[in-house]
Amino acid sequence: MEQIFESINYFFRFITPISDFFWEFPTNLDWYAGIPVLGNFPLAIILLVGTGIFFTMKTGCIQVTHFGKGIKLLTGRKKAETGISSLAAFFLSSAMRVGPGNILGVTGAIAVGGPGALFWMWVSAFFGMATAYVEAVLSQIFKEKKGDEFVGGLPFYGKKLLGNKAMAGIALSLMYIIYAMCCLPAQGFNVVSSIGQMGEIVTGNTIGTTSVFYYVVAILLIVLTAIVVFSGIKKITKVTDKMVPVMAVVYVVTVLILIILNLNKLPYFFTAVFCGAFTTEAVFGGTFGTVLAQGVKRGLMSNEAGQGTITMAAGAADCEHPCEQGIVQSIGVFLDTMVICTLTGFVVVMANLWNGAEASTWFAMDRLPKFLTSAAELTPGTALNAVIMFLITFCFCLFAYTCLIGMISFSEIAANRISRKKGFLNGVRILGLFITAFGILCSLAGLDLGNLWAISDLGNILIVFANIPLLYLGAGYVFKATKHFKKKDGSAFTSEVIGTECEYWDGRK
């Protein structure tokens, strides 16, 4: 079995350099890399941040002016007649946004770029909220009704914006499905390994990956996931409705406890972040551009604004106006980066383990051990330390699991753009479960297939380059819809508002 895994890892060795090329382009060209500051930023980052700034200006900074409106929509608890509620869609999208990257990505960014990377994470998230608004509004405008559900998102608005060509929708659907399937092994791996860590914390003993415990956990995980994903989108939202608040609250409370226990270190946090945003400590060996690039890249990869990878949740919501869900989804970016990522940053920065005798050991650790070690440093006592470690690992497990079921469910929604036959949709679900099982088996075998994980990075960048041009193609419709929304004259949203066919919205007259 181990030889099979290693053969697969070896086969995909060519993926990593291809992924790195696209993510780094054109910083991998000498003439571009020689440009001060700008030479540190690849095209993908420039596109994502620049797009966010443009949409912020064109929508009148809607992520700020209508933030309160978004909160009211979330707390209104309006029951959906068709599809899912705005709150359910928010939780479903948050299940994808708030993932392992909120711990691993932030820790990695600070380790490479220093505390200042967190500041630029905030900046990118602020503008990313506007981008998330635009792609969510497009998802709502061009959503389609399927029985008692809605389907929408990148493949659907992409098809409409590209001349209503079926092949365009199919190509975008396949791109997302491939991307999601490539991400699933890592999530399965993370869920099982984190459950194993929790078991070790509780028992105080090392649990081997070949033990009965791990195999029982693996079987139960696959069975549970199968039950959830085969129950349909509405069932999945019932699961995420419960899991997302739990994991968010537990994580927030756990980190707040660490902050309260270390209030004397709070001034250092703000000094390190704001000063480090423009200068970098020598220990990190970086430059201003490195700090900025790390913050922007990791922030965008965490909240996924502009990637189109979370738009399916927005399209599934039942709203009175397309812009309502746009505002709600922008708040999702706020929760992901401004809240969850910031809390992770508190732990890593306040621990300050890059200074002192053990600095080299800390830098040599992988990202999750870096974070757990930082949390342990802030915990005064062995008993409390075990509790804190368990809660953080528990949250990490939920982060990974909600991403797992979210990716399978979004793949199913995307698959509707190809075919709505039950057999085909079930085939996508089964494929997701099979690939998840593969990731779990990798964990049991004690293997980390780095080359295989790199496929998800390649899928990410390809989706960015596909989605951003589509957002500009559809931006005019969003701006017209936004103007209509802000008028508040009581008129219904129809095709006449934006000047293009909106089958579902016209049918509501």
C-alpha positions as CSV (number, residue, x, y, z in Angstrom):
1,M,0.0,0.0,0.0
2,E,2.8,2.4,0.9
3,Q,4.4,1.9,-2.5
4,I,1.1,2.8,-4.2
5,F,0.9,6.1,-2.3
6,E,4.5,6.9,-3.0
7,S,4.0,6.1,-6.7
8,I,1.0,8.5,-6.8
9,N,3.1,11.2,-5.1
10,Y,5.9,10.7,-7.5
11,F,3.6,10.8,-10.5
12,F,2.3,14.2,-9.5
13,R,5.8,15.7,-8.9
14,F,5.4,17.9,-12.0
15,I,2.4,19.7,-10.5
16,T,4.4,21.7,-7.9
17,P,6.6,23.6,-10.3
18,I,3.6,24.4,-12.6
19,S,1.6,25.7,-9.7
20,D,4.5,27.7,-8.4
21,F,5.0,29.2,-11.8
22,F,1.5,30.5,-12.1
23,W,1.3,31.8,-8.6
24,E,4.7,33.6,-8.8
25,F,4.3,34.9,-12.4
26,P,5.8,37.4,-13.3
27,T,7.9,37.6,-10.1
28,N,9.9,34.7,-11.6
29,L,11.1,36.9,-14.4
30,D,14.3,38.8,-13.5
31,W,13.3,42.1,-15.1
32,Y,10.1,42.2,-13.1
33,A,11.6,41.0,-9.9
34,G,14.0,43.9,-10.1
35,I,11.2,46.5,-9.8
36,P,11.2,47.9,-6.2
37,V,8.2,46.7,-4.1
38,L,6.0,45.9,-7.2
39,G,8.5,43.1,-8.1
40,N,7.4,41.2,-5.0
41,F,3.8,40.9,-6.2
42,P,2.6,38.3,-8.7
43,L,-0.2,39.0,-11.2
44,A,-2.8,37.0,-9.2
45,I,-2.3,39.2,-6.1
46,I,-2.4,42.4,-8.1
47,L,-5.6,41.3,-9.9
48,L,-7.3,40.3,-6.6
49,V,-6.4,43.4,-4.6
50,G,-6.9,45.8,-7.6
51,T,-10.3,44.3,-8.3
52,G,-11.3,44.8,-4.7
53,I,-10.2,48.4,-4.7
54,F,-12.1,49.1,-7.9
55,F,-15.3,47.4,-6.7
56,T,-15.1,49.2,-3.4
57,M,-15.1,52.6,-5.2
58,K,-17.8,51.7,-7.7
59,T,-20.2,50.3,-5.1
60,G,-19.7,53.3,-2.8
61,C,-17.8,51.3,-0.2
62,I,-20.9,49.1,0.3
63,Q,-19.0,46.7,2.7
64,V,-19.1,49.7,5.2
65,T,-22.3,51.6,4.4
66,H,-24.4,48.4,4.4
67,F,-22.6,46.4,7.0
68,G,-25.4,47.0,9.5
69,K,-28.0,46.0,6.9
70,G,-26.2,42.7,6.4
71,I,-26.3,42.0,10.2
72,K,-30.0,42.6,10.2
73,L,-30.5,40.2,7.3
74,L,-28.5,37.5,9.2
75,T,-30.5,38.0,12.4
76,G,-33.9,38.3,10.8
77,R,-34.3,34.5,10.6
78,K,-36.5,34.7,7.5
79,K,-37.6,31.2,6.5
80,A,-36.8,30.3,2.9
81,E,-39.7,29.3,0.7
82,T,-37.3,27.9,-1.9
83,G,-33.7,27.0,-1.4
84,I,-32.0,28.0,1.9
85,S,-32.2,31.2,4.0
86,S,-29.6,34.0,3.9
87,L,-28.3,32.8,7.3
88,A,-28.0,29.2,6.1
89,A,-26.1,30.3,3.0
90,F,-23.8,32.5,5.2
91,F,-23.1,29.5,7.4
92,L,-22.5,27.2,4.4
93,S,-20.1,29.7,2.8
94,S,-18.4,30.2,6.2
95,A,-17.9,26.5,6.5
96,M,-15.6,26.8,3.4
97,R,-14.0,30.1,4.3
98,V,-13.2,29.3,7.9
99,G,-10.9,26.3,7.3
100,P,-7.5,25.0,8.4
101,G,-6.0,27.9,6.5
102,N,-7.2,30.3,9.2
103,I,-4.6,28.6,11.5
104,L,-2.0,27.3,9.1
105,G,-2.1,30.2,6.6
106,V,-1.8,32.9,9.2
107,T,0.9,31.1,11.1
108,G,2.9,30.6,7.9
109,A,2.5,34.2,6.8
110,I,3.8,35.5,10.2
111,A,6.6,33.0,10.2
112,V,7.8,34.2,6.7
113,G,6.8,37.9,6.7
114,G,6.7,38.8,10.4
115,P,3.8,40.2,12.4
116,G,3.2,43.0,9.9
117,A,1.8,40.5,7.5
118,L,-1.4,40.5,9.6
119,F,-1.9,44.2,8.9
120,W,-1.8,43.6,5.2
121,M,-4.2,40.6,5.7
122,W,-6.7,43.1,7.1
123,V,-6.2,45.5,4.2
124,S,-6.7,42.8,1.6
125,A,-9.8,41.5,3.4
126,F,-11.4,45.0,3.5
127,F,-11.2,45.3,-0.2
128,G,-12.0,41.6,-0.7
129,M,-15.4,42.2,1.0
130,A,-16.4,44.3,-2.0
131,T,-15.2,41.5,-4.4
132,A,-17.2,38.9,-2.5
133,Y,-20.2,41.2,-2.7
134,V,-20.0,41.4,-6.5
135,E,-19.6,37.7,-7.1
136,A,-22.4,36.9,-4.7
137,V,-24.8,39.4,-6.5
138,L,-23.9,37.8,-9.8
139,S,-24.7,34.4,-8.3
140,Q,-28.1,35.7,-7.3
141,I,-28.9,37.4,-10.5
142,F,-28.3,34.4,-12.6
143,K,-29.3,31.6,-10.3
144,E,-31.7,28.9,-11.4
145,K,-34.6,27.1,-9.7
146,K,-34.2,23.3,-9.3
147,G,-37.3,21.8,-7.6
148,D,-37.3,23.3,-4.1
149,E,-33.7,24.4,-4.4
150,F,-31.7,27.1,-6.1
151,V,-28.4,26.4,-8.0
152,G,-26.0,29.2,-8.9
153,G,-22.5,30.5,-8.6
154,L,-19.5,30.6,-10.9
155,P,-20.5,28.1,-13.5
156,F,-24.0,29.7,-13.9
157,Y,-23.1,33.4,-14.1
158,G,-20.0,32.4,-16.2
159,K,-22.3,30.7,-18.7
160,K,-24.6,33.7,-18.9
161,L,-21.8,36.2,-19.2
162,L,-20.0,34.3,-22.0
163,G,-22.9,34.4,-24.4
164,N,-25.0,31.8,-22.7
165,K,-22.9,29.1,-24.2
166,A,-23.4,25.7,-22.6
167,M,-19.7,24.7,-23.0
168,A,-18.6,27.7,-21.0
169,G,-20.7,26.6,-18.1
170,I,-19.5,23.0,-18.4
171,A,-15.9,24.1,-18.5
172,L,-16.2,26.2,-15.4
173,S,-18.1,23.4,-13.6
174,L,-15.4,20.9,-14.4
175,M,-12.7,23.4,-13.3
176,Y,-14.4,23.8,-9.9
177,I,-15.1,20.1,-9.5
178,I,-11.5,19.2,-10.2
179,Y,-10.3,22.0,-7.9
180,A,-12.5,20.7,-5.1
181,M,-11.6,17.1,-5.6
182,C,-7.9,18.0,-5.4
183,C,-8.5,19.7,-2.1
184,L,-10.4,16.9,-0.5
185,P,-7.5,14.6,0.4
186,A,-5.9,17.3,2.5
187,Q,-9.1,17.9,4.4
188,G,-9.7,14.2,5.0
189,F,-6.1,13.9,6.2
190,N,-6.5,16.9,8.5
191,V,-9.8,15.6,10.1
192,V,-8.4,12.2,10.9
193,S,-5.0,13.4,12.2
194,S,-6.6,16.1,14.4
195,I,-9.0,13.5,15.9
196,G,-5.9,11.3,16.7
197,Q,-4.3,14.3,18.4
198,M,-7.3,14.9,20.5
199,G,-7.3,11.3,21.5
200,E,-3.7,11.6,22.6
201,I,-4.4,14.7,24.6
202,V,-7.3,13.0,26.4
203,T,-5.5,9.7,27.1
204,G,-2.0,11.1,27.6
205,N,-0.7,8.3,25.4
206,T,0.7,8.1,21.8
207,I,-1.8,6.5,19.4
208,G,-0.3,4.9,16.4
209,T,-1.9,5.5,13.0
210,T,-2.2,1.7,12.5
211,S,-4.2,1.3,15.7
212,V,-7.8,0.2,15.8
213,F,-8.7,3.7,17.0
214,Y,-7.7,5.3,13.8
215,Y,-9.4,2.7,11.6
216,V,-12.7,3.1,13.6
217,V,-12.5,6.9,13.2
218,A,-11.8,6.6,9.5
219,I,-14.8,4.3,8.9
220,L,-17.2,6.5,11.0
221,L,-16.0,9.6,9.2
222,I,-16.7,8.2,5.8
223,V,-20.1,6.9,6.8
224,L,-21.1,10.1,8.5
225,T,-19.9,12.2,5.5
226,A,-21.8,9.9,3.1
227,I,-25.0,10.3,5.1
228,V,-24.7,14.1,5.1
229,V,-23.8,14.7,1.4
230,F,-26.4,12.2,0.1
231,S,-29.1,14.0,2.0
232,G,-28.9,17.1,-0.3
233,I,-28.0,20.8,0.1
234,K,-30.7,21.5,2.7
235,K,-29.5,18.7,5.0
236,I,-25.9,19.9,4.6
237,T,-26.9,23.5,5.6
238,K,-28.6,22.0,8.7
239,V,-25.2,20.5,9.6
240,T,-23.2,23.7,8.9
241,D,-25.9,25.8,10.7
242,K,-24.9,23.9,13.9
243,M,-21.2,23.3,13.3
244,V,-20.1,26.8,12.1
245,P,-21.4,28.7,15.2
246,V,-19.9,26.1,17.5
247,M,-16.4,26.1,16.0
248,A,-16.4,29.9,15.7
249,V,-17.5,30.5,19.3
250,V,-15.2,27.8,20.8
251,Y,-12.2,29.2,18.9
252,V,-13.0,32.8,19.8
253,V,-13.5,32.0,23.5
254,T,-10.4,29.9,23.6
255,V,-8.2,32.6,22.1
256,L,-9.8,35.3,24.2
257,I,-8.9,33.3,27.3
258,L,-5.3,33.3,26.2
259,I,-5.4,37.0,25.5
260,I,-6.9,37.7,29.0
261,L,-4.2,35.6,30.6
262,N,-1.6,37.6,28.7
263,L,-2.9,41.1,28.8
264,N,0.5,42.5,29.5
265,K,1.6,41.3,26.0
266,L,-1.3,43.1,24.2
267,P,0.7,46.3,23.6
268,Y,3.5,44.3,22.0
269,F,1.0,42.7,19.6
270,F,-0.2,46.1,18.2
271,T,3.3,47.5,18.1
272,A,4.6,44.5,16.3
273,V,1.8,44.4,13.8
274,F,1.6,48.1,12.9
275,C,5.3,48.7,12.9
276,G,6.0,45.4,11.2
277,A,3.6,46.3,8.4
278,F,6.1,48.8,7.0
279,T,9.4,47.4,8.3
280,T,10.5,43.9,9.0
281,E,12.6,42.5,11.8
282,A,16.0,41.2,10.7
283,V,15.2,37.7,12.0
284,F,12.6,37.2,9.2
285,G,15.2,38.2,6.6
286,G,12.6,39.9,4.5
287,T,11.7,43.2,3.0
288,F,8.7,45.5,3.0
289,G,7.5,43.7,-0.2
290,T,7.8,40.3,1.4
291,V,5.7,41.4,4.4
292,L,3.0,42.9,2.2
293,A,2.9,40.0,-0.2
294,Q,2.6,37.4,2.5
295,G,-0.2,39.2,4.2
296,V,-2.2,39.8,1.0
297,K,-1.7,36.3,-0.4
298,R,-2.5,34.4,2.8
299,G,-5.5,36.7,3.5
300,L,-7.0,36.2,0.1
301,M,-6.4,32.4,0.2
302,S,-8.2,32.3,3.5
303,N,-11.3,34.3,2.7
304,E,-11.3,33.2,-1.0
305,A,-12.8,36.6,-2.2
306,G,-12.4,36.8,-5.9
307,Q,-11.8,33.1,-6.5
308,G,-15.4,32.2,-7.2
309,T,-15.1,29.1,-5.1
310,I,-17.8,30.0,-2.5
311,T,-20.3,31.6,-4.9
312,M,-22.5,28.4,-5.0
313,A,-23.7,29.1,-1.4
314,A,-24.7,32.7,-2.4
315,G,-26.7,31.3,-5.4
316,A,-28.5,28.8,-3.2
317,A,-30.1,31.5,-1.0
318,D,-33.7,32.7,-1.1
319,C,-33.6,36.6,-1.2
320,E,-35.9,39.5,-1.9
321,H,-33.1,41.2,-3.9
322,P,-29.8,39.9,-5.3
323,C,-27.8,42.6,-3.4
324,E,-29.1,41.3,-0.1
325,Q,-27.0,38.1,-0.3
326,G,-24.0,40.2,-1.7
327,I,-23.9,42.1,1.6
328,V,-24.3,39.0,3.7
329,Q,-21.4,37.2,1.8
330,S,-19.1,40.3,2.3
331,I,-19.7,39.8,6.1
332,G,-18.4,36.3,5.6
333,V,-15.0,37.7,4.6
334,F,-15.1,40.0,7.6
335,L,-15.7,37.0,9.9
336,D,-13.0,34.9,8.3
337,T,-10.1,37.4,8.2
338,M,-10.9,40.3,10.6
339,V,-12.1,37.9,13.4
340,I,-10.8,34.3,13.0
341,C,-7.4,35.1,11.3
342,T,-6.8,38.0,13.7
343,L,-7.3,35.7,16.7
344,T,-4.7,33.3,15.3
345,G,-2.4,36.2,14.8
346,F,-2.8,37.2,18.5
347,V,-1.6,33.8,19.6
348,V,1.5,33.7,17.3
349,V,2.6,37.2,17.7
350,M,2.0,37.5,21.5
351,A,4.0,34.2,22.1
352,N,6.9,35.8,20.3
353,L,8.8,32.5,19.9
354,W,11.0,33.7,17.1
355,N,13.0,35.5,19.8
356,G,15.1,33.6,22.3
357,A,17.1,30.4,22.6
358,E,14.4,28.2,21.0
359,A,13.8,30.4,17.9
360,S,15.5,28.0,15.5
361,T,13.4,25.1,16.8
362,W,10.2,27.1,16.3
363,F,11.1,28.1,12.8
364,A,11.9,24.5,11.9
365,M,8.4,23.3,12.9
366,D,5.5,22.8,10.5
367,R,2.8,25.4,10.7
368,L,0.3,23.6,13.0
369,P,3.0,22.7,15.5
370,K,4.2,26.3,15.4
371,F,0.7,27.5,16.4
372,L,0.2,24.9,19.1
373,T,3.6,25.6,20.6
374,S,2.7,29.3,20.6
375,A,-0.6,28.7,22.3
376,A,1.2,26.5,24.9
377,E,3.7,29.4,25.6
378,L,0.7,31.6,26.5
379,T,-0.8,29.0,28.8
380,P,0.4,29.2,32.5
381,G,-0.1,25.6,33.8
382,T,0.0,22.1,32.5
383,A,-3.7,21.3,33.3
384,L,-5.0,24.3,31.4
385,N,-2.5,23.7,28.7
386,A,-4.1,20.4,27.9
387,V,-7.5,22.0,27.8
388,I,-6.4,24.7,25.5
389,M,-4.6,22.3,23.2
390,F,-7.7,20.1,23.0
391,L,-10.0,23.0,22.2
392,I,-7.7,24.3,19.4
393,T,-7.3,20.9,17.9
394,F,-11.1,20.4,18.1
395,C,-11.6,23.7,16.2
396,F,-9.0,22.7,13.6
397,C,-10.9,19.4,13.2
398,L,-14.2,21.2,12.6
399,F,-12.6,23.7,10.3
400,A,-11.3,20.9,8.1
401,Y,-14.6,18.9,8.2
402,T,-16.8,21.8,7.3
403,C,-14.5,22.5,4.4
404,L,-14.8,18.8,3.4
405,I,-18.6,18.7,3.2
406,G,-18.7,22.2,1.7
407,M,-16.5,21.2,-1.2
408,I,-18.5,18.1,-1.9
409,S,-21.8,20.0,-1.8
410,F,-20.5,22.8,-4.0
411,S,-19.2,20.2,-6.5
412,E,-22.7,18.9,-6.6
413,I,-24.1,22.3,-7.3
414,A,-21.5,22.9,-10.0
415,A,-22.3,19.5,-11.5
416,N,-25.9,20.7,-12.1
417,R,-24.5,23.0,-14.8
418,I,-23.4,19.8,-16.7
419,S,-26.3,17.5,-16.0
420,R,-29.2,17.3,-13.5
421,K,-29.6,13.6,-13.8
422,K,-29.6,11.9,-10.4
423,G,-27.1,9.3,-11.4
424,F,-24.5,11.9,-12.5
425,L,-25.0,14.0,-9.3
426,N,-24.6,10.9,-7.2
427,G,-21.5,10.0,-9.1
428,V,-19.9,13.4,-8.2
429,R,-20.8,12.7,-4.5
430,I,-19.3,9.2,-4.6
431,L,-16.1,10.6,-6.3
432,G,-15.8,13.1,-3.5
433,L,-16.2,10.4,-0.8
434,F,-13.6,8.2,-2.6
435,I,-11.0,10.9,-2.8
436,T,-11.7,11.9,0.9
437,A,-11.1,8.2,1.8
438,F,-7.8,8.4,-0.1
439,G,-6.7,11.4,2.0
440,I,-7.7,9.5,5.2
441,L,-5.7,6.4,4.1
442,C,-2.7,8.7,3.6
443,S,-3.0,9.8,7.2
444,L,-3.2,6.2,8.3
445,A,-0.1,5.3,6.3
446,G,1.7,8.2,7.9
447,L,2.3,9.9,4.5
448,D,2.0,13.5,3.5
449,L,1.7,13.6,-0.3
450,G,3.1,17.1,-0.8
451,N,3.0,16.8,-4.6
452,L,-0.7,15.8,-4.5
453,W,-1.6,18.7,-2.2
454,A,0.0,21.1,-4.7
455,I,-2.8,20.3,-7.2
456,S,-5.2,22.3,-5.1
457,D,-2.9,25.3,-5.3
458,L,-2.8,25.0,-9.1
459,G,-6.6,24.7,-9.1
460,N,-6.9,27.8,-7.0
461,I,-4.8,30.0,-9.3
462,L,-6.6,28.7,-12.4
463,I,-9.9,29.6,-10.9
464,V,-8.7,33.1,-10.0
465,F,-7.6,33.7,-13.6
466,A,-11.0,32.4,-14.8
467,N,-13.2,34.2,-12.3
468,I,-11.8,37.8,-12.2
469,P,-12.4,38.5,-15.9
470,L,-16.0,37.2,-15.5
471,L,-16.5,39.7,-12.6
472,Y,-15.5,42.6,-14.8
473,L,-17.8,41.3,-17.6
474,G,-20.7,41.2,-15.1
475,A,-19.8,44.3,-13.0
476,G,-22.1,46.6,-15.0
477,Y,-25.1,44.4,-14.0
478,V,-24.0,44.5,-10.4
479,F,-23.6,48.2,-10.3
480,K,-27.1,48.7,-11.8
481,A,-28.6,46.2,-9.3
482,T,-26.8,48.1,-6.5
483,K,-28.2,51.4,-7.6
484,H,-31.7,49.9,-7.7
485,F,-31.2,48.4,-4.2
486,K,-30.1,51.6,-2.7
487,K,-33.1,53.5,-4.1
488,K,-35.5,51.6,-1.8
489,D,-38.5,52.6,-3.9
490,G,-40.3,49.3,-3.4
491,S,-40.0,48.2,-7.1
492,A,-39.3,44.6,-7.8
493,F,-35.9,43.5,-9.2
494,T,-36.4,42.3,-12.8
495,S,-34.4,42.1,-16.1
496,E,-35.5,45.7,-16.8
497,V,-33.3,46.9,-13.9
498,I,-30.0,45.6,-15.4
499,G,-30.9,45.2,-19.1
500,T,-30.3,41.5,-19.4
501,E,-32.5,38.4,-19.0
502,C,-32.9,37.1,-15.4
503,E,-35.3,34.2,-15.8
504,Y,-35.9,33.5,-12.1
505,W,-36.4,37.2,-11.1
506,D,-38.7,37.9,-14.0
507,G,-40.8,34.9,-12.9
508,R,-41.4,36.4,-9.5
509,K,-43.4,39.3,-10.9
